[in-house]
Amino acid sequence: MQLNQVTGCLLGLAVGDSVGSHFEGQEPHWVRRRYADAQAFIESPPPPPWHYTDDTQMMIGVTQALIQDGQIESATAHSDASDLYVTLSK
């Protein structure tokens, strides 16, 4: 896998997470009323600000662990995730 492919995956996850956060906890019928199809969403996306969630934070932690260790090491991933959570909750 090329670095630009990895970067695209990480960016796509963060953008999708932040867009999706507007719909978290909503019933499907609520979303369908506002966006009948994908084109309606493209033409009128949710208003800013778009904030990413803990899903993106976890991805950042896993990515940092991969960079540090070259593989997923539970201790590193857990430590990074905890550090990020504490930092963001301040």
N, C-alpha and C positions, 0 to 999 in steps of 0.2 A: 504494500500500500504506500502511495506517495504522500509526502507531507501535505500537499495541497488538498488531497482527498480527506485526510484526517482533519485538517483545519475546517474544511467544508462540513464535515459531519458534526464537529463540535459547535460550529456557528449555527448550523441548522437546528441542532437540539436546543440551543439557547434561544433562538428566535421563536421556534415552535412552542417552547415552554412559556415564553413571555406572552405570546399571542393567546395561547391556550389558557393562561391564567385568568383571562376575562370570563371564561366559561366554566371554571372549576366550581363544582357543586350545583351547577344548573341542570335542570331536567332537559332531555332531548327536545321536547316540544317547545321549550323556551328558546332554544337555539334556532330551531326550525322557523319559528315565528319571525325572528329577526333576519335570518339568512336562509332563504328558500333553497339556494344552491351556492356552489363555489364562486360563481361570477358575482353574486350579490355581496359576498364577503370581500372579494377583491375590490369591488367598486366602493364599498363602504366598510372598511375594517373598524375594529373597536378603536375608540379614541385613545390617544396617549394619556398618561404615561403607560408604557408596557414594562412590567417588572418581571424578572425571572424568579423562579421559585427554588425551593430546596432541591428539586430535581437537577437543576443546572449546577447548584453548589456541589452536589454529590458527584456530578460529572467532572467538575473542576478538581475535586479531591482525588478521584480515580486517575485522572490524567496526570496530575502531579506525582502520584505514586508510580505510575508507569514510567514517567520520565526519570524519576529518582532511581527506581530499582530495575527497570527494564522488563518488569512483569508485575502482576498483581500480588502484592504482599499484604495480607490482612492487616498486620500491625501498622504499616505505613498508611494504607488507605483509611483505616479507622482514625489514626492520629490526625491526618490531614483534614478529614471531614469534621472531626471535633473542633479543631483549631478554627476552621472556616465558620462553623456554627457560632462559636463563642465570639469571634470577630464581628460577625454580622448582627448578632443580637445586642451588641452594645449601643 
